[in-house]
Amino acid sequence: SSLPLVFLYDVSAEHTGGGSPAEKRRARAAWREVMRQVRGSPFDATVLSLFLDERDVDFVADAGFDGAYSYFAASGFTEGSSPGGWRTLRQRMAATGKAFAPSVGPGYNDTLIR
């Protein structure tokens, strides 16, 4: 695709685990509307949302994003940053027609500051 690639970080209550079910539905609907307005416009892009855990599979699909990325380079920091699960995450995202882009940071180690 010739579209720009955009990475969105912390786009909803889904990522914090907070919010009532109604708030989560509103967040998904709001992002779905944003994506609807962007598609085909001069601002259209391939848009990836932050992926933290399995809840984000449905969030990404429902909100209309093109996929998700893991952001964190520290293995095990989140479900999305655990290399052992990347194949399964890619398959789960692909099953919804969405991409999964794991973030890597060779040599990165933040255990002394966590």
N, C-alpha and C positions, 0 to 999 in steps of 0.2 A: 504494500500500500504506500502511496505517496503522502498519506496524511501524517501530520506530526504525532509523536508519541507523548502522551501526558500521563504522569504518575500522580494520583491523588492520595494524600495521607490523611488518615483519621476523618473519614467523611460522614460518620454517623454514630448513633448510640450503639449500633451493633458492635463497634470496636471497643467500647468501654464496658460492655455487658450491662450498661445502664439503660434506663428508659422503660416505660411500660410497653406492653404490646401495641397499644394504640400509637404511642410515640414512634415506635419502630416502623409501623405501617406508614405513618406520615412521612418519615425520613425516606423510606423506599419510594413512595409516591413522588416526593419532591425531587429526588434524584432522577427518577424516570422521566419527569416532566423536563428537567434541565437537559437530559440527554436527547429527548425528543426535539427540543428547540435547537440544539446544537447540530444534530444530524442534517447534512446537506447544506449547512450554512457555511459562510467563510471561516467560521470557528470550529468546524468539524475536525475531529481528531480520533486517534485510537486512544481510548481512555482506560487506564488500569487503576483499580482501587487497591488500597492496602488489604492484604490477606493476613489475618491473625490466626483464625481457627476455623473449624468446620462450618460454623454459622455463616461465614462469609461466602461459601459456595452459593447458597440461596440468595444472599444479599446482592452479590454481584449480578446474578441472573435477573433478579426482580428489579433492580435499580437501572438496568440497561447498560451497564458498563461492558466493555469489550473483553475484560479479563481482570486478573489480579496479579499483584507482585508481592513478594514476601518482605521487602525492605531490610529487615534485620539480618546482619551478617553473622551474628553469634549463633552457632548451632544450638538448638534447643531452647532459645529464648522465647520463641512462640512455636505453635504447631507449624506455621508456615516457614519458619527458619530452620526446621529440622530436615536435613538432607535425606534421611531415611524414609521420609514420607512424601518426598517430592513426586515420585512416580504416581502414587495413588492420588495425590492432589491434582496433578495434571490430568489424570483420567477422569476424576470427578468433575473438574472444570470443563473438560472436553465434552462430557456427557450433557452439559447444559449449553454447549456451543461457545464456550468461553475459553480464553487462554490463561495459562498460569506461567508466570515468569519469576523463577526463584532468584533472589539476590545473593550474590556471593562476595566474599571479602577474603581472598587468600591470605592466611597468616593473621587475620584479625582475631584478637583475643581481649575481651573486656572483663574477664573474670576478676581482675584486681579492683575494678571500680564498681562492680555490681553488688 
